[in-house]
Amino acid sequence: MQPRPRDVADAHGGDEARHQILDADGDPAEVDRLGRLARVDAVADLQHHAAKHRTEGGCDHDDDEVAELSDHASTVGGALEAGQLTVRSYAPCSSRRSPASPGCAIDWRSVSDQRASPTLAASPPRGRIFHGWWVAAAAVSATFGSVVFFNPVLGVFAQLLEDEFGWQRSEIAAAISLGGLGAAMAAPATGAVLDRWGGRWVIVGASLGMAACALVLSQMSALWHLLLFYGIGRALAVGAMSPAGVVAISNWFIRRRAMVSGLVAVGPRIGMATFPVVVALVIDATGTWRAGWIALAIIAVCISLPSLLFMRRRPEDMGLLPDGDAAPDDMDGLPRALELDFTLHEAVRTRAYWLVGLGLSFVMFCGGAVNFHQIPHLVDQGLPRTQAALVVTVFSGTGAVGAILGGMLASRISVRWTMVVSLAGMSLGIVLLLNAASLGAGILYGVSYGLFFGAQIAMEQVVYADFFGRLSLGKIRGSFQPVLLAVNAAGPFLVGVWYDQTGSYAAAFGSFSVMFALASLSMAFARYPARPLRPAVVADHSTPTGRA
C-alpha cells in the first residue's frame, strides 16, 4: 500500500513549511499554489543542502548520504534540463534541530510536464532491439573472459608448475589468495566508480591488464612472478570484470533481472567448461605450458570489444527505462528509472544486509576452494587426469543449465528462496564429491553440484540489487566485497595447507558441506527489508505517493 503524504512527512521529520506542502493532500490547485511559493531546481537544492550540511551540521544525513542524494538528483537534473520534468513543490532543510524538526527535511516533487515532448523515457522504436540486451551480451562476454584468471584454469597449470619448479600446491594456491585480497581492497572504490561512470572502461581496462599479466606469466621463472602477476590478473578479473557486468545488468533490468542474470551467468560457466580444455589442448599441441598463457592473453584482449561497443551505465543515460518499458501515460509514481532505493547508509542498518553477507561469506570460502582443488582430489581418488578434467567440464556445463533454470525459478519464487534451495543442494553435492572414486560417481557429482552451483552463482550476482535496489548498488555491493573476497582468497590457500599437512581433503570438504547448509539457513532468515521512505514523487493531478 502506498503511504499517504502525511505518512511520508512523519517518517522523515520536517518543519512547518514542509508540512504545509504535504498537507495539500494531493489537491492539484493547492499543490500548485504552494509549489509556486517554493519552486526550486532539485539539483541546485541538493547541492545547497550538501554545503549546508558541511557548514552547519544541522541534519541527520552524513557525507556519504548527501553524496548519494546528489547522485540520485543528477538523473532528475538531466530530465529537468531537457524540459521533461518540472519541480512541483519543495520545502527547505531545517536550519537547526528541535523536537518539532528532528532531522533533515528535504522534499522535492517532480511531475511530467504535459507541455514537454518527448516523455522521460519512451519505448524503443518499433523494430529496434532494446539496448539492454546488447548490454547483457557485453556482460556475458566480460564474465566469460574473467575466467582467464579463475581457479580451474590455474588448476591446469598447477601440476606442470610443481613438476618444473618444485613448488608446493599451497604456494601456487597463494597466488589465488593474493589476487583475492587485492580485489577486496579495491572493491569499495570499484563499486563507487561503477555507480558513477558505469562499467564500460572498467571492463576494457581490466581486460587489457589481464592480457598483459598473462603475457608476463608466459615467461615466468620464479615463484614471485606467479604470485605478483597472477595476483594482479585475478584481482582485475574478480574485482573489476565480474562486478562491472553484474552492476550493468542490475541497472538495465528490474522485472527481468533474475532471468537475465541467469543468462549472463552462463558466460563464466561456459568459460570454466572450455578454457581448461583449450589451455590443455594448446599445451599438448605446443609441448609447453607457456603457450597456454599466450592463448589466454589473446582471449583477454578479444573480450574487451563488446563492452567497448555496447556497454553503457544505465538506461536513463540513453533516454530509456529498465526492461525497455515505456513511460506510463499518467506517470503514476516515478518511473522505476528514477526510484530512490536504499543508500549504503540505509542498507547497513538492516538485518538482511548482514545475513546475506554471512551466507555469501560461507559460499565464497567454500566455492573457491572446491573449484581449485576438485581436480587434484579426483586424481587422488584414483581417476586419471583426463577423466578428472571431464568431470569438471560436466560440472561447468551443467552449471550453465543451472544458471538459466535458477533465473526462471527466481522469477517465480524470488531470488532469496532460489538461493536457499541451491545452497542446500550444493551441501549435498559436496558429499558426492567426497565419495567420487569412479568416473560414474564423478559425473553424478558434476551434474548435481553443477546444477545447484550454477543457479546459486546466477542469484549471487543480483541478490544485493534484489534486496536494496540499483541506484547505489555498486557501493552497497562493494561495501561487503572486501570480506567476501578475503574469505574467497583464504579458502584455496588454507585447504592447500591442510592437504600438505594431512595428505587428504576429506575433513576440509566435509566442513564445506556443513558451511553450505549454514549459508542456506542464513538466506532463509534474511527477510526482505521494508523499503525506506525517500523524497517523494507525484503524478500530475493525482494524490502524491511515497515508497511502498
ROZA-235467 format. One line per field, with one value per residue (C-alpha): residue in three letters; x, y, z. Coordinates in steps of 0.2 Angstrom, whole numbers, plus 5000, padded with zeros to 4 digits. Layout:
<recs>
aa	c(Ala,...);
px	c(X,...);
py	c(Y,...);
pz	c(Z,...);
</recs>
This chain:
<recs>
aa	c(Met,Gln,Pro,Arg,Pro,Arg,Asp,Val,Ala,Asp,Ala,His,Gly,Gly,Asp,Glu,Ala,Arg,His,Gln,Ile,Leu,Asp,Ala,Asp,Gly,Asp,Pro,Ala,Glu,Val,Asp,Arg,Leu,Gly,Arg,Leu,Ala,Arg,Val,Asp,Ala,Val,Ala,Asp,Leu,Gln,His,His,Ala,Ala,Lys,His,Arg,Thr,Glu,Gly,Gly,Cys,Asp,His,Asp,Asp,Asp,Glu,Val,Ala,Glu,Leu,Ser,Asp,His,Ala,Ser,Thr,Val,Gly,Gly,Ala,Leu,Glu,Ala,Gly,Gln,Leu,Thr,Val,Arg,Ser,Tyr,Ala,Pro,Cys,Ser,Ser,Arg,Arg,Ser,Pro,Ala,Ser,Pro,Gly,Cys,Ala,Ile,Asp,Trp,Arg,Ser,Val,Ser,Asp,Gln,Arg,Ala,Ser,Pro,Thr,Leu,Ala,Ala,Ser,Pro,Pro,Arg,Gly,Arg,Ile,Phe,His,Gly,Trp,Trp,Val,Ala,Ala,Ala,Ala,Val,Ser,Ala,Thr,Phe,Gly,Ser,Val,Val,Phe,Phe,Asn,Pro,Val,Leu,Gly,Val,Phe,Ala,Gln,Leu,Leu,Glu,Asp,Glu,Phe,Gly,Trp,Gln,Arg,Ser,Glu,Ile,Ala,Ala,Ala,Ile,Ser,Leu,Gly,Gly,Leu,Gly,Ala,Ala,Met,Ala,Ala,Pro,Ala,Thr,Gly,Ala,Val,Leu,Asp,Arg,Trp,Gly,Gly,Arg,Trp,Val,Ile,Val,Gly,Ala,Ser,Leu,Gly,Met,Ala,Ala,Cys,Ala,Leu,Val,Leu,Ser,Gln,Met,Ser,Ala,Leu,Trp,His,Leu,Leu,Leu,Phe,Tyr,Gly,Ile,Gly,Arg,Ala,Leu,Ala,Val,Gly,Ala,Met,Ser,Pro,Ala,Gly,Val,Val,Ala,Ile,Ser,Asn,Trp,Phe,Ile,Arg,Arg,Arg,Ala,Met,Val,Ser,Gly,Leu,Val,Ala,Val,Gly,Pro,Arg,Ile,Gly,Met,Ala,Thr,Phe,Pro,Val,Val,Val,Ala,Leu,Val,Ile,Asp,Ala,Thr,Gly,Thr,Trp,Arg,Ala,Gly,Trp,Ile,Ala,Leu,Ala,Ile,Ile,Ala,Val,Cys,Ile,Ser,Leu,Pro,Ser,Leu,Leu,Phe,Met,Arg,Arg,Arg,Pro,Glu,Asp,Met,Gly,Leu,Leu,Pro,Asp,Gly,Asp,Ala,Ala,Pro,Asp,Asp,Met,Asp,Gly,Leu,Pro,Arg,Ala,Leu,Glu,Leu,Asp,Phe,Thr,Leu,His,Glu,Ala,Val,Arg,Thr,Arg,Ala,Tyr,Trp,Leu,Val,Gly,Leu,Gly,Leu,Ser,Phe,Val,Met,Phe,Cys,Gly,Gly,Ala,Val,Asn,Phe,His,Gln,Ile,Pro,His,Leu,Val,Asp,Gln,Gly,Leu,Pro,Arg,Thr,Gln,Ala,Ala,Leu,Val,Val,Thr,Val,Phe,Ser,Gly,Thr,Gly,Ala,Val,Gly,Ala,Ile,Leu,Gly,Gly,Met,Leu,Ala,Ser,Arg,Ile,Ser,Val,Arg,Trp,Thr,Met,Val,Val,Ser,Leu,Ala,Gly,Met,Ser,Leu,Gly,Ile,Val,Leu,Leu,Leu,Asn,Ala,Ala,Ser,Leu,Gly,Ala,Gly,Ile,Leu,Tyr,Gly,Val,Ser,Tyr,Gly,Leu,Phe,Phe,Gly,Ala,Gln,Ile,Ala,Met,Glu,Gln,Val,Val,Tyr,Ala,Asp,Phe,Phe,Gly,Arg,Leu,Ser,Leu,Gly,Lys,Ile,Arg,Gly,Ser,Phe,Gln,Pro,Val,Leu,Leu,Ala,Val,Asn,Ala,Ala,Gly,Pro,Phe,Leu,Val,Gly,Val,Trp,Tyr,Asp,Gln,Thr,Gly,Ser,Tyr,Ala,Ala,Ala,Phe,Gly,Ser,Phe,Ser,Val,Met,Phe,Ala,Leu,Ala,Ser,Leu,Ser,Met,Ala,Phe,Ala,Arg,Tyr,Pro,Ala,Arg,Pro,Leu,Arg,Pro,Ala,Val,Val,Ala,Asp,His,Ser,Thr,Pro,Thr,Gly,Arg,Ala);
px	c(5000,5007,5008,4999,5008,5007,5015,5030,5032,5030,5043,5056,5053,5051,5047,5031,5033,5036,5021,5010,5015,5012,4995,4989,4984,4985,4973,4981,4976,4984,4999,5001,4999,5011,5023,5024,5029,5044,5049,5067,5079,5081,5099,5104,5094,5103,5120,5114,5109,5126,5135,5123,5126,5145,5145,5131,5129,5111,5104,5104,5112,5131,5143,5140,5122,5122,5134,5122,5107,5116,5120,5101,5097,5108,5097,5082,5093,5096,5077,5074,5087,5079,5062,5055,5051,5047,5049,5032,5035,5049,5052,5069,5080,5078,5091,5093,5087,5072,5059,5047,5060,5071,5081,5083,5068,5071,5056,5055,5042,5043,5029,5028,5027,5012,5019,5035,5039,5046,5041,5055,5058,5049,5049,5062,5056,5047,5059,5074,5081,5081,5099,5099,5100,5116,5122,5118,5128,5143,5141,5141,5157,5165,5160,5166,5183,5185,5188,5205,5211,5198,5204,5200,5212,5226,5222,5228,5245,5247,5254,5266,5272,5275,5285,5296,5299,5296,5283,5271,5252,5249,5262,5253,5236,5243,5243,5224,5223,5234,5223,5208,5215,5219,5202,5195,5205,5199,5181,5173,5182,5177,5159,5158,5166,5153,5139,5145,5153,5147,5157,5162,5180,5182,5180,5191,5205,5204,5204,5220,5228,5224,5231,5247,5248,5246,5260,5272,5266,5271,5289,5289,5304,5302,5288,5286,5282,5267,5262,5263,5256,5243,5238,5236,5227,5215,5211,5206,5195,5186,5187,5183,5177,5164,5156,5155,5144,5134,5130,5126,5113,5105,5104,5096,5084,5071,5057,5068,5083,5083,5081,5094,5106,5104,5108,5123,5129,5131,5146,5158,5151,5155,5172,5175,5170,5180,5195,5204,5201,5208,5223,5226,5225,5237,5249,5248,5250,5265,5273,5275,5264,5270,5260,5244,5247,5249,5232,5224,5231,5224,5207,5208,5211,5196,5183,5185,5177,5159,5160,5169,5155,5139,5141,5133,5129,5110,5096,5092,5108,5101,5083,5076,5068,5074,5067,5063,5047,5038,5034,5016,5004,4999,5016,5008,5023,5040,5046,5057,5072,5071,5067,5076,5081,5092,5108,5123,5119,5102,5106,5119,5106,5095,5097,5096,5112,5122,5113,5116,5134,5136,5128,5139,5154,5152,5149,5164,5176,5170,5167,5184,5192,5182,5185,5203,5205,5192,5203,5218,5205,5198,5215,5219,5203,5210,5203,5215,5218,5209,5193,5195,5195,5180,5171,5175,5169,5152,5151,5154,5142,5128,5132,5126,5110,5108,5110,5096,5085,5089,5084,5067,5064,5068,5056,5043,5048,5061,5080,5081,5072,5081,5097,5090,5086,5103,5114,5105,5108,5127,5128,5123,5134,5149,5145,5145,5162,5169,5164,5168,5180,5175,5170,5152,5152,5162,5149,5135,5144,5147,5129,5121,5133,5134,5116,5114,5131,5125,5109,5117,5130,5117,5107,5123,5126,5109,5105,5110,5100,5085,5086,5092,5088,5100,5105,5118,5121,5140,5143,5132,5139,5156,5155,5154,5166,5182,5175,5169,5185,5196,5187,5187,5206,5209,5199,5211,5226,5220,5214,5231,5240,5228,5232,5251,5250,5237,5238,5218,5204,5191,5189,5190,5177,5166,5166,5161,5145,5141,5145,5134,5120,5123,5123,5106,5099,5106,5097,5081,5082,5086,5069,5067,5068,5055,5059,5065,5054,5063,5060,5043,5037,5020,5010,5001,4983,4984,4987,5006,5014,5029,5038,5028);
py	c(5000,5017,5029,5045,5061,5064,5047,5052,5068,5060,5047,5059,5074,5092,5110,5119,5124,5107,5100,5114,5107,5089,5093,5099,5081,5079,5093,5100,5118,5118,5109,5122,5137,5130,5124,5142,5148,5136,5131,5127,5117,5100,5098,5116,5112,5096,5105,5119,5105,5097,5113,5117,5100,5103,5120,5119,5101,5103,5087,5068,5064,5060,5065,5049,5050,5068,5062,5048,5060,5072,5057,5052,5070,5071,5059,5070,5085,5079,5077,5095,5102,5094,5101,5083,5086,5101,5103,5105,5108,5110,5113,5118,5109,5114,5126,5118,5103,5104,5092,5098,5097,5082,5080,5084,5090,5088,5086,5089,5083,5080,5078,5076,5092,5090,5103,5094,5081,5068,5060,5055,5038,5031,5013,5009,5012,4998,4985,4991,4979,4986,4992,4982,4966,4972,4977,4959,4952,4963,4957,4939,4942,4951,4937,4924,4932,4934,4915,4918,4920,4909,4894,4879,4887,4889,4871,4865,4873,4868,4850,4857,4871,4859,4847,4860,4872,4861,4872,4866,4866,4879,4890,4890,4892,4908,4917,4915,4922,4937,4941,4940,4951,4964,4964,4965,4981,4989,4984,4999,5011,5000,5000,5019,5020,5008,5019,5035,5031,5013,4998,5001,5007,4997,4981,4987,4992,4976,4965,4974,4972,4954,4951,4960,4949,4933,4938,4940,4924,4915,4920,4917,4908,4912,4910,4928,4931,4919,4927,4945,4944,4931,4940,4956,4947,4939,4955,4963,4948,4946,4964,4973,4962,4952,4966,4978,4965,4962,4980,4984,4971,4976,4993,4989,4976,4975,4964,4953,4954,4937,4929,4940,4936,4918,4921,4931,4918,4906,4916,4910,4893,4891,4899,4886,4872,4877,4887,4872,4861,4874,4878,4859,4857,4871,4864,4847,4854,4865,4855,4869,4877,4894,4894,4892,4909,4917,4909,4916,4934,4934,4929,4943,4956,4950,4951,4969,4973,4970,4981,4995,4995,4992,4994,5009,5014,5015,5016,5033,5039,5034,5041,5023,5014,4997,4982,4993,4998,5014,5028,5026,5038,5045,5045,5037,5037,5040,5028,5015,5023,5037,5026,5031,5014,5010,5020,5012,5020,5013,4996,4993,4996,4981,4964,4957,4966,4956,4939,4940,4944,4930,4917,4923,4923,4904,4902,4912,4902,4885,4888,4895,4881,4867,4875,4874,4858,4847,4840,4836,4827,4817,4812,4807,4796,4786,4795,4798,4817,4816,4809,4822,4836,4828,4829,4847,4850,4842,4852,4868,4863,4859,4875,4884,4875,4878,4897,4898,4887,4897,4913,4905,4899,4915,4924,4913,4911,4926,4927,4923,4907,4901,4903,4894,4879,4880,4881,4866,4856,4861,4855,4838,4839,4840,4824,4816,4824,4816,4799,4801,4786,4782,4791,4787,4794,4809,4813,4811,4824,4836,4835,4838,4850,4859,4862,4870,4879,4887,4893,4900,4909,4917,4923,4929,4942,4951,4947,4964,4973,4962,4967,4985,4992,4998,5016,5013,4995,4997,5005,4993,4978,4984,4988,4969,4963,4965,4952,4941,4942,4940,4923,4918,4921,4912,4896,4888,4893,4886,4870,4868,4870,4857,4845,4847,4843,4828,4822,4822,4833,4823,4834,4850,4845,4838,4855,4863,4853,4860,4878,4877,4871,4886,4898,4891,4894,4912,4916,4909,4921,4936,4943,4957,4974,4987,5000,5016,5032,5044,5060,5058,5060,5063,5062,5077,5079,5064,5060,5061,5044,5038,5022,5006);
pz	c(5000,4996,5011,5012,5010,5029,5032,5021,5031,5048,5043,5038,5050,5044,5048,5047,5029,5023,5032,5024,5006,5011,5019,5002,5002,4983,4979,4962,4965,4982,4977,4963,4974,4987,4973,4966,4983,4984,4966,4965,4954,4963,4958,4965,4980,4985,4981,4993,5006,5004,5008,5022,5030,5029,5037,5049,5053,5055,5048,5050,5034,5034,5020,5010,5011,5004,4990,4986,4986,4974,4963,4963,4959,4944,4934,4938,4934,4916,4914,4921,4909,4894,4899,4903,4921,4932,4950,4958,4977,4989,5007,5014,5026,5044,5050,5067,5076,5088,5095,5081,5067,5072,5056,5038,5029,5010,4999,4981,4969,4951,4938,4920,4911,4900,4888,4886,4872,4872,4889,4901,4893,4878,4872,4859,4841,4833,4826,4837,4850,4867,4871,4887,4878,4870,4887,4893,4878,4883,4901,4896,4886,4901,4914,4901,4899,4918,4919,4912,4930,4938,4949,4937,4924,4936,4941,4923,4926,4944,4941,4927,4938,4953,4941,4933,4948,4963,4970,4983,4980,4994,4986,4969,4978,4987,4970,4970,4988,4984,4969,4980,4993,4980,4973,4991,4995,4979,4980,4988,4976,4961,4967,4968,4951,4943,4951,4944,4927,4923,4918,4900,4903,4919,4908,4894,4906,4916,4900,4894,4911,4912,4894,4900,4916,4905,4894,4908,4916,4900,4904,4922,4930,4949,4962,4964,4946,4949,4965,4958,4941,4943,4959,4948,4934,4946,4956,4939,4935,4951,4957,4941,4926,4936,4946,4931,4922,4937,4941,4922,4921,4938,4931,4915,4921,4935,4931,4920,4932,4938,4921,4913,4927,4924,4906,4910,4922,4908,4902,4916,4916,4898,4901,4915,4904,4889,4895,4904,4889,4877,4888,4889,4870,4867,4879,4872,4854,4858,4871,4883,4897,4892,4876,4887,4894,4877,4872,4887,4884,4866,4874,4886,4873,4862,4876,4878,4861,4865,4881,4871,4858,4869,4887,4895,4913,4914,4903,4908,4901,4884,4887,4891,4905,4913,4904,4889,4896,4890,4902,4909,4901,4918,4926,4941,4953,4946,4933,4941,4932,4945,4960,4976,4983,4998,5001,5008,5025,5025,5019,5033,5046,5040,5046,5029,5024,5037,5034,5016,5019,5031,5019,5004,5015,5018,4999,4994,5006,5001,4982,4978,4987,4978,4961,4963,4972,4964,4950,4962,4974,4960,4954,4972,4972,4958,4942,4928,4925,4909,4917,4931,4918,4910,4927,4929,4911,4915,4931,4922,4908,4919,4929,4913,4913,4931,4929,4917,4927,4943,4934,4928,4946,4954,4943,4952,4970,4972,4972,4990,4990,4975,4984,4999,4988,4978,4993,5001,4985,4985,5003,4996,4981,4991,4999,4982,4978,4994,4988,4969,4967,4949,4933,4935,4953,4947,4933,4946,4957,4942,4936,4953,4961,4944,4943,4960,4959,4943,4950,4965,4956,4945,4960,4969,4956,4958,4977,4983,4969,4974,4992,4991,4973,4960,4961,4975,4970,4967,4984,4993,4985,4986,5004,5009,4995,5005,5017,5003,4993,5008,5013,4995,4994,5010,5005,4992,5002,5019,5010,5001,5018,5026,5011,5013,5031,5031,5013,5012,5008,5017,5033,5023,5010,5024,5033,5016,5016,5033,5028,5013,5024,5036,5021,5016,5033,5033,5017,5024,5038,5028,5025,5013,5022,5021,5008,5015,5013,5002,4993,4986,4968,4962,4946,4939,4945,4957,4975,4980,4983,4993,4993,4997);
</recs>
